[in-house]
Amino acid sequence: MQEASVHASAVNQAKGDHIPWGWVVITAVGLVVAVTLAAFVWVGIYSYLIHPGEDLSYYQNYAQFASPIVSVVVGIPVWFFACRWVGRKAGTRAVAMCLSAWLIVPVIDIPLSLLGQAKAYDWAMVALSNSTKLLAAYLGGRAALKYVLGMRRVSPE
């Protein structure tokens, strides 16, 4: 009987040590949407509260300049905390899961930048944004892994 419970415990642990690919895709797409919405919100705040009364073209130019900066500033904590949370679903594969979610972002960003005929500033911001999100995803995955390993040490087997 005790052998059966040990086997069941090992199976339950192994079940949590895989990358749930559905969560990877949902995380990546959800975070891209969240950061994009943050840029829209910032431009709205800027145009209505901080600097109202300009022409539409002024705010369009401002959005092209400010949106990548918002992506970097908002992207770092959003990616860290989201990866820390969702990485726990992958067990000991938390870091790999978070880096897999990040890998989807350049797959989206680079073709869009190519289609948009990006200038040097745009490419620099894409590189900065993707590298900071990579770092945040990695650190979030490490935090998730630390949590998972700590919970396994505490839980009675």
ZIBELZI-V321564 format. One record per run of one state. SS is the DSSP state (a for helix, b for strand, c for the rest). FROM is the first residue (numbers start at 1). LEN is the number of residues. Records with the same first field share a line. If there is no record, write none. Layout:
BEGIN
SS->FROM-LEN / FROM-LEN
END
This chain:
BEGIN
c->1-1 / 16-5 / 51-5 / 116-4 / 155-3
a->2-14 / 21-30 / 56-60 / 120-35
END
